[in-house]
Amino acid sequence: MPDITWEAPFCQDASNCFRIGTDAEGNGYIAVAGQEDRPLTDSVDALRTLIVDIKAGKADHLL
């Protein structure tokens, strides 16, 4: 497992918390808070697009 630097959790309520992280090589990760040992990984650009779309209301049911 690479050394991932996790940001503070994004939470809607106590049961919907996610964390975004990056490693030294610039890879992006997203995980359910508390399950950081099983993250999804993709490019930072792909994860950034996901977050921008969520904030734009395109997938507000996810958070």
CYANA upper distance limits for C-alpha pairs under 8 A (distance plus 0.5 A):
  2 PRO  CA     23 ASP  CA      7.21
  3 ASP  CA     23 ASP  CA      6.40
  3 ASP  CA     24 ALA  CA      7.95
  4 ILE  CA     21 GLY  CA      6.45
  4 ILE  CA     22 THR  CA      5.96
  4 ILE  CA     23 ASP  CA      5.13
  4 ILE  CA     24 ALA  CA      8.18
  5 THR  CA     21 GLY  CA      5.75
  5 THR  CA     22 THR  CA      5.99
  5 THR  CA     23 ASP  CA      6.66
  6 TRP  CA     19 ARG  CA      6.97
  6 TRP  CA     20 ILE  CA      6.33
  6 TRP  CA     21 GLY  CA      4.66
  6 TRP  CA     22 THR  CA      7.33
  7 GLU  CA     19 ARG  CA      6.60
  7 GLU  CA     20 ILE  CA      6.12
  7 GLU  CA     21 GLY  CA      6.37
  8 ALA  CA     19 ARG  CA      6.92
  8 ALA  CA     20 ILE  CA      8.32
  9 PRO  CA     17 CYS  CA      6.37
  9 PRO  CA     18 PHE  CA      5.87
  9 PRO  CA     19 ARG  CA      5.14
  9 PRO  CA     20 ILE  CA      8.02
  9 PRO  CA     33 ALA  CA      6.99
 10 PHE  CA     17 CYS  CA      5.90
 10 PHE  CA     18 PHE  CA      5.77
 10 PHE  CA     19 ARG  CA      6.69
 11 CYS  CA     15 SER  CA      8.43
 11 CYS  CA     16 ASN  CA      6.04
 11 CYS  CA     17 CYS  CA      4.69
 11 CYS  CA     18 PHE  CA      7.03
 11 CYS  CA     63 LEU  CA      7.50
 12 GLN  CA     16 ASN  CA      6.19
 12 GLN  CA     17 CYS  CA      7.25
 12 GLN  CA     63 LEU  CA      6.27
 13 ASP  CA     17 CYS  CA      7.69
 16 ASN  CA     32 VAL  CA      8.31
 16 ASN  CA     63 LEU  CA      6.63
 17 CYS  CA     32 VAL  CA      6.45
 17 CYS  CA     33 ALA  CA      5.85
 17 CYS  CA     63 LEU  CA      8.08
 18 PHE  CA     30 ILE  CA      7.35
 18 PHE  CA     31 ALA  CA      6.08
 18 PHE  CA     32 VAL  CA      4.93
 18 PHE  CA     33 ALA  CA      5.49
 19 ARG  CA     30 ILE  CA      6.06
 19 ARG  CA     31 ALA  CA      5.85
 19 ARG  CA     32 VAL  CA      6.74
 19 ARG  CA     33 ALA  CA      6.24
 19 ARG  CA     36 GLU  CA      8.38
 20 ILE  CA     28 GLY  CA      7.76
 20 ILE  CA     29 TYR  CA      6.11
 20 ILE  CA     30 ILE  CA      5.06
 20 ILE  CA     31 ALA  CA      7.23
 21 GLY  CA     28 GLY  CA      6.31
 21 GLY  CA     29 TYR  CA      5.40
 21 GLY  CA     30 ILE  CA      6.77
 22 THR  CA     26 GLY  CA      6.46
 22 THR  CA     27 ASN  CA      5.99
 22 THR  CA     28 GLY  CA      5.14
 22 THR  CA     29 TYR  CA      6.48
 22 THR  CA     44 VAL  CA      8.19
 23 ASP  CA     27 ASN  CA      6.12
 23 ASP  CA     28 GLY  CA      7.47
 26 GLY  CA     43 SER  CA      8.23
 26 GLY  CA     44 VAL  CA      7.43
 27 ASN  CA     41 THR  CA      7.73
 27 ASN  CA     42 ASP  CA      7.04
 27 ASN  CA     43 SER  CA      5.88
 27 ASN  CA     44 VAL  CA      6.32
 28 GLY  CA     41 THR  CA      6.33
 28 GLY  CA     42 ASP  CA      6.03
 28 GLY  CA     43 SER  CA      5.74
 28 GLY  CA     44 VAL  CA      4.89
 28 GLY  CA     47 LEU  CA      7.16
 29 TYR  CA     39 PRO  CA      6.47
 29 TYR  CA     40 LEU  CA      6.11
 29 TYR  CA     41 THR  CA      4.98
 29 TYR  CA     42 ASP  CA      6.89
 29 TYR  CA     44 VAL  CA      8.17
 29 TYR  CA     47 LEU  CA      8.06
 30 ILE  CA     39 PRO  CA      5.99
 30 ILE  CA     40 LEU  CA      5.86
 30 ILE  CA     41 THR  CA      7.04
 30 ILE  CA     47 LEU  CA      8.16
 31 ALA  CA     35 GLN  CA      6.82
 31 ALA  CA     36 GLU  CA      5.92
 31 ALA  CA     38 ARG  CA      7.25
 31 ALA  CA     39 PRO  CA      4.98
 31 ALA  CA     40 LEU  CA      6.70
 32 VAL  CA     36 GLU  CA      7.13
 32 VAL  CA     39 PRO  CA      8.07
 35 GLN  CA     39 PRO  CA      7.80
 42 ASP  CA     46 ALA  CA      6.88
 42 ASP  CA     47 LEU  CA      7.18
 43 SER  CA     47 LEU  CA      6.95
 44 VAL  CA     48 ARG  CA      6.42
 45 ASP  CA     49 THR  CA      6.63
 46 ALA  CA     50 LEU  CA      6.85
 47 LEU  CA     51 ILE  CA      6.81
 48 ARG  CA     52 VAL  CA      6.62
 49 THR  CA     53 ASP  CA      6.56
 50 LEU  CA     54 ILE  CA      6.71
 51 ILE  CA     55 LYS  CA      6.64
 52 VAL  CA     56 ALA  CA      6.61
 53 ASP  CA     57 GLY  CA      6.96
 53 ASP  CA     58 LYS  CA      5.86
 53 ASP  CA     59 ALA  CA      7.07
 54 ILE  CA     58 LYS  CA      5.97
 54 ILE  CA     59 ALA  CA      5.25
 54 ILE  CA     60 ASP  CA      5.89
 54 ILE  CA     62 LEU  CA      8.06
 54 ILE  CA     63 LEU  CA      8.30
 55 LYS  CA     59 ALA  CA      8.42
 55 LYS  CA     60 ASP  CA      7.68
 59 ALA  CA     63 LEU  CA      8.48
